[in-house]
Amino acid sequence: MSEKRNIARAAGILGSATMLSRIMGMVRDMVVSRLFGAGLATDAFFAAFQIPNMLRRFFAEGALTSAFIPTFSATLTHRGDEKARELANTCFTLLTIVMAIITLLGILFSPAIVGCMFPGFTSVPGKFELTVLLNRLMFPYIFFISLVALCMGILNTLRHFFTPAISTVFLNISMILAALCLSDFFEVPITSLAVGVLIGGCIQLIMQMPVLWSRGYAPRPDFNFNTPEIRSIALLMVPSVFGVGVYYLNITVSAILASLLPQGSVSYLYYAQRLFEFPQGIFTVSVAQAVLPSMSRQAAEGDISGMKETLSFGVRLMLFITIPAMAGLMVCSTPIFSLIFMGGAFDYSTVVNSATALLYYSVGLSFVALTRVLAPVFYALKDTKTPVYTALIAFIINFSLSLALMGPLKHGGLALATTFSAFCNMLMLLWLLRRKIGSFGGRSIMVTALKSTAASLPMALIVWYGCSFVDWAQDGHKILKGVVLGGSIICGGTVYFLLAKLMKSEEALEALSMLRRKLKV
C-alpha cells in the first residue's frame, strides 16, 4: 500500500472513531448546557477543567506525542522490537512517576494556580472557592490522560489508530451519566461533572491495555532512565511544549482574560471552542496523527524526498477538509448553537454570544490545522528551536491583540486574536520549513487551496440560503431545525464534493477511490 493510501486510511479510521467521540461530546455539552446554562457554576467548571485540559494538550497530546513518536520510530526502525519495548517500558515508568508528582503538586497548590490564572473570579462570592474545589477533583485526569497519550504514540507508530481515538467516547459517556445521575447527590450539582471527568480518564487508560498486550507491549517497570533515547525525548519535549501547544496556550490566555469580562464570557468561549474543535478533532487531529508516524519513519530512514511528499499530501488533505469546514462553521454558527444548545438555561442571548466567538474562531480553522502538521516536521528532523521561536512570536501577537480587542469586542475579540495569532504562526512555519528542506510541493498546495476555496463558496451560499428558512431565535422546533440544518449541510457538502471532483482535485479522487474499495469489501 502506498504511503498516501496509508495516511488516508489511517486518517479515515481516526476520523470515524473521533466523529463518534465528538458526537457524544456534543450530547455531553447539550446536557451540560441544559442543566447548568452559562453562569457562575459553568464558568467555575470550565475554568477548573481548563487547567488539567491545558496540561493534557501541552504535555500529553502535544509535546509527548511529538517527542516520543520520532524517537520510538527511529528505535523500532534501527534497533528492532526488543529495544522498542524497552524504550516503551522506560517511558511508561518515568511518565508514571513524573505525572504522579505533578498531580499531587497540582492538588496541593490549586488555590494559587486558580488565583493566578483566573484573577477575576475572586471578586465574585463563592466563584473562586468552587473553582478550586472542582480543579482539585479533576487534576488527577492529567495523570491518566498522559499515560493514554503514551499508549497512543506506541499504537499509532504500530499503525493501530482506532482504540486511542474511540476511548474519548467513554470520557463523554462518563460525564453525561455523572451529570444526569449524580448531580442530586452534591450540594453544588456541577460537582458531578468533575467526578465524571475523573472516572472517564481512568476508563480511557484501562481501554489501551488489552491492545498493548496483544501487540507485545504490555507495560512493565523499567527504571533505566539514563539512555540516549530518554535524553532525546526529554530534549525534544521541552521545546515541544511551547512549539506544538502555543495555540492551546493562547486559548488558555483567552480564558484567563475572559474571567475579567462580564459573567458568562468564559462559558461563551468554551462552548465556541467545543464546536470549533468538532472538525478539528475529526479531521485536523486525525490527519496530523496519521502523517506524523510516516514522516518520523522516513526521517529516521533518511528518506527526505519521501518525507516531503508525505508532508505535501498531508497539507493538501488538510486544506481540502478544513476550508469547507471553515466556511460551513462561519455560515452555521448561530443555527448550530440554536439547534444543539438552545433551551433550558441556555437562552438566545447565550446563543448569539457563543456564536460570535465561534465565528471568529472559525476563520482560523485551516491555520490551526496546518500548524498541527508543520510543527512536528521540525521535531522529526531534530530541530527543536524553530517551532519555539515562531510560537513565542505568535504568543506575543495573541496576547497583545487580546488586550487591544477585548475592550471593544469583548469575548469575540479574544477569539479573533487567537485566530490571527494562528495565522502568523502558520506563515512563519511554512516559510522556515521551505528554507530548511526546500520546496515540498508549494504549487500543488496552492492549487488545492484555490480549488477548495472555489468549491466552498457556492457550498456556503447554499447552506446559508437553506438555513434562512428557519427563525433560529425561536426556542423549540428541534426537529424542524435539525431537518433544515442537516439538509442544508448535506446539500452543501454534496455540491462541494462534486465541484472538487469536476476540478479533478486529487484529494477528492483519493477519497472516492477509498469509498469504492470499502464498498467492494
N, C-alpha and C positions, 0 to 999 in steps of 0.2 A: 504494500500500500504506500502511495506517495506521501511525502511529508504534509502536503496541503490537505490531502484526504484525512490523514491522521489528526491534523489540527481541527478540520471541520467536523470530523466525527466526535472528537473529544469535546469541542465547543457545543455540539448538539446534545451530547449526554449531560454535560454540565448545565446547559440552558434548560433542558427538560426538567431535571431534578430541581434546579433553582426556581423555575417557574412555579412548581408546586409549592415550594417553600414560600415564595413571595405571595402567592395567593393566600396561603394560610396566614402570612404576615398581614395582609390586608384585612382578613377576617379578624385577626387579633386587634388591629387598630380600630376596626369598626366597633368591636366590643368595648375597647377602652374609651373610645370617643363617646359612645352611648352611655356608658356607666359614669364616666368621670368628666367628659367635656374638655374645656380648656380653661384652667384657672389655677388656684394655689396648689392643689394636690397634684395635678398633672405636671405643672411647672416643676414641682419638687421631685416627682418621679423621673421625668425626662432628664432633669439636670443631674440627679443622682446616678442614673443609668449611663449618662454621658461619660462619666469618669472611667468605669471599667470598660465601657464600649470604646472609648478613645484608646485605652491601653491595648485592647484587642486589635484595633485597626493598625496601630503603630507597630506593636511588637509581634503579635501573632500572625495576622493575615498579611501585614506589610513587611516589616524588617525580617522576621524569622523566615518567612517563606522565600523572600528574595535572596537571603544569605544562605539558607540551608540547601535549597534545590540545586543551585550551581555546584556547590561543594559535594553534595551527595551524588549528583550525576557524574561528576568527574571521578569520584571514588569508585562508583559502580562500573564506569567505563574502563578505567585503567587498572583497578586493583581487584575487581571481582566482587561476587556476592558476599563472601565471608567478611571482608573488610567493610563493606557497606553496612552489614548487620552490626558490626562492632561500632561503627560511627553512629548508627541509629540508636543503639543502646546507651552509648555515652551521652548523646544529646538528650535522650529521654530522662536519664538520671540527673544530669546537670540542670535541665529545664525545670524538673520537678522541685529541686532544691531552691533554685532562684525564685520561681513563682510562688512557692510557699512563703518565702521571706517577704516578697513584695506584697502578698496578700495580707499577711499579718501587720506589716507596716501601714498598709492602706486602711485597715480597720482601726488601728490604733490612732492614726493621725487624721482620721476622716474629718473632724471638725475644722482642722487647719486647712485641709485640702478644699473643702466646700467653701469655707470663708474666703480663701484666696481666689477660687475660680468663679464664685457667684456672689460677689460683694453686695449686690442689690437685694439679696434675699434677707439680709439681717434687718432691713427696715420694715419688713412685714412680719407681724407677730406670728410665731409658730412655723413659719416657712423654712427658716434655717434649720430648726431642730428636726423637722420632718425630713428634710433633705439628707441630713447627717444619718438619721436612722435608716433610711432606705439605702443610702450608699454603703453603710456597714453591712447590711443584709446581702447586698448584691456584689460586694467586692470579690468574694471567692469565685465568681463567674470567670474572672480573668485567669485564674489558675486552671480551671477545666478547659477553657477555650484555647489557651496557649498550647496545651498538650494535644488538643484536637488539631490545631494548625500544624504541629509537627507530624502527626499522623497523616494529615492531608498532603504534606510535602513528600513523604515517603510513598504514599499510594499514587499520587499524581505522577511522580517520576517512574513508577512501575506501570503507568498507564491505566490506573484504576481511578476513575473520577466520580463515580456515582455516589458511593457511601458518604464521603465528606460533604458533598453538596446536599444530599437528601436529609442529612442529620439535622439541619437547621429547622426542618419541618417540626421536629419534636420540641424544639425550644418554643416555637409559636403555639403548639398544642398545649404545652405545659402552662404557658402564660394565660391562654384562653380559659383553660379549666380552673386555674387558680383564681382568676378574676371572677368567674361565674360561681364557683363552689366555695371559695374560702373567704370572700370579702366580708361576709357577715360575721366572721369569727374575730375580726380585728376592730379595734376602736377607730382606727383610720383605715377605711376599706381598701385604699390603693396599696396598702402594705402587702396585700395578697399577690400583687403583680411582682413585687420583689422576690417573694418566695417562689413564684413560678419561674423567674429567671434563674435562680439558683438550681432548682430541680432540673430545668431544661439543659443547663450547661453540663450537669452530671450525666444525663442521658446521652448527650451528644458524644461524650468521651467513651462511654461504655459501648456505643454502637461501632466504634472504629476497631475494637479489639478483635472480634472474630475474623475480620477481613485481614488484619495484620498477621494473625496467627496462620491463616490459610496461605499467606504469601511467604511464610517463614521468617517473619519479622516481629515475633512476639517480644514485647519489651522486657528486658532483663536489666538488673542493676549493673552498672559498669562505671567505676569511679576513676578510670584512667583519663583524666581531663587534659593532661599535658601531651596533646598530639597536634601535629601540623593542621589537621582538618578542623579541630575545635578552634584553634587560633585563627584559622582562615574565616570560619563562620563568625567568630566574635569581631574580627576586624571589619567584616562586611556588614554586620548587624548595626554597629554603632552609627555609621552614616546613613544606613538604610532607614533607620527610624525616622529621620528627618526627610530624606530624599523621596521615599515612597509615600510617607504619611503626611506630607505637607497639606494635601487637600483636606484630610480629616482634622489636622491641626487647625486649619482655617475654620472648619465647621465648629470646632470647639471654641475658638475665639469668638465666633459669632454668637454662640450660646452664652458665653460669659458676658458679652456686651449687651445681649438681649435681656439679661437679668436687670439691666439698668433702665430698660424701656418699660412701657405700660404692661401691667399684668396680662399674661397670656402670650406674650411675644415669644418666649422660649418654646411654648407649645406650637405656635404657628410654624416656626422654623422646623420643629421636629416633624410635624405632620407632612410638611412640604418635602423634607428630606426623605421621609419614608416613601412617598410616591416617586420622588426623583430616583431613589435607589432601586425602584422596581425594574426599569430597563437596565440599570447598571448591574444589578445582581444577576439578572437573567443573561444578559449579553456581554456587557463590558468585562465583568469579572470572569465569566466563562471563557471568553476568548483569551484574556490575559493568562489565566491558569493553564489553558491548553497550549499556548505559544511558549511559555517560559521553559518547560522541560525540554522541548525540542531545541530551542535556542541554546540552552545550557549544555545539552549534549553536543551540539555542533561546535560550540565554542571550545569545549573540552577536547574535541577531536581535531581542532584547528581548521575546521571547515567554515571559514569566514564567508565565502561566497554563498554557501548553503544557508548560513545564518541570516545573511542579508535578504535572501529570497524568502525565508520564513518570516522575517520581520516585515518585509513589504506586504506579504499576503495577510499577515495579522493586522497591519494598519488598514489595509483596504477593506478587509472584512469588518473591522470595527467601524469604519466610516459608512459602509453600506448599511449597517444596522442602526447606528446611532443618529445619523442625520434625519431619517424619517421619524425616529423615536423622539428626537428633539422637537421637530415640527409638530408632532402629534401632542406632546405634552403642553406646548405653548398654546395650542388651539383648545385643548380639552381641560385645562387646569380647573376652571370653575365647574364644568359638568361632572368631572371625576369626583371632586370633593362633595358636590351636591348629591350624587348618587351613592357614594360609598359611606360618607360620614354624617351627612346632614340628618338631624333628628335627635331627640332627647336633649342632652345638654349642649349639643353641637348645633348652634343656630346658623342662620345665613350670614350674619356678620363674621362669624368664625370661618365660614366657607370662603368668603371674599378675602379675608386677611391671609388665610393659608394659601389660597390660590395665587395671591400676589407674590408670595415668596416662591412658590413653585414656578411661576412664570419666569422669574429672574434666574432661578437655578437652572431651568431647562435650557436656556441659551448656552450654557457651558457643558452640556452633556458630552459632546464629541471631544471637547478639550480635556475633560477629566479622563475620558476613555483612552485617548491617545497617550496621555501621561502614564496610565497604568501599563501600557505596552512598552513605551520608550525607556522609562527609568530603569527597569530591570535589565535592559540590554547592557547598560554600563556595568552593572554588578556581575553579569555573566562574563564580561571582559575584564573583571577585577579592577574596574575603575570606580572607586568609592567616593571620589571628591566631587566630580562634576554634578551629579544629581543633588548633592548637598548645597553647592553654590547656587544652582538655579532655584532650589527650594527655598533657600534663605531669602533670595531676592523676591520670590513670589509671596512669601510670608510677609515681608515688609510692605509690599504693594497692597496685600489684602488688609493688613492692619491699618495702614494709612487711609485707604479708601473707606474702610468700615467706619472709622472715626468721622470722615468727611460726609458720608452718606446717611448714617444712622439718624442724624438730626432731621433732614428734610424727608427722607423716605422710610424712616423707622426700620422695622424688621426687613422690609423689602430692600433697603439699602445694604444691609448686611449680606443678603443673598446675592445681590448684584456685585458686591465687592469680591465675594468668593469666586464668582464666575469669571470676572476679569483677571483675577489672580491665576486661575487655572489656565486661561488663555495665554498669559505671559509665560507661565512655566512650560507649556507645551511648545511654544515657539522657540524658546531657548534650548530645550532638549532636542528638537528637530535640527536646529542649526548646528549645535555642538556635536551631535551624533554624526551628521553628514561630514563634518570636518574630521571626525575620528576614524570612520570606516569607509568614507567615500559615499558615492551615490548608492541608494538602495531602492531604486525604482520610483524616484520622485515624480516622473512624468506620469506613470501609470497610477500612482496615488492621487495625483491631481485630477486625472481623468475620472477616476472612481468618485472623487468628491463632487465634481461637476455633474456627472450623471445622476448621482444620488440626490443632489440638490434639485436638479431639473425634474426628477421624478417625484420629489417630495412636495413641490409647490402645488401641483394640481391635487395631490393627495390631501394636503392640508386644507385646500379650498373646499373639497368635497366633504371632509369631516366637519369643517366649520358650518357649511350650509346645512348638513344633516342635523347638527346639534341646535340649529336656530329654530327648530320646530317645537322646542320644549322651553317652558319657563322654569329655569333652574333655581329660581328664588323660592319656588313653592315647596313646602315640605310634603313628604309622602310621594305618591305616584312612582314608587320604586320600579315596578315592572315596566311602565311606560318609559321612564328614564333609561332603564337598562337596555330595553329594546332599541331605543333611538341611538344611544351612545354606542352600544355594541354593533348595531347595524352600520352606523357611520364609520366606525373604525374598520370593520370588515371590508366595506366598500372602498375606503381609502387605501387600506393595505393591499387589496387586490389590484387597484389602479397602480400603486407604486411598483408592485412586483411585475406587472405586465409591461409597464413603461421601461423598467430596468431591463427586462428580457428583450424588449424591442431594440433597446440601445446596446444590446449584446454585452451587458455587464457580466464580467467573469464570475463575480460572487453570486449573482442570481442564477447563472447557469450551473455553478457548482452545487448550490442549494437544491435546484431542480433535479440534478443528477443523483444527489444523495436521497431525495424523496423517492425517486424511481427505484433505486436499489432497495430501499426499505420496503416498498410495496411488493417487489418481486419476492423478497424474503417472506 
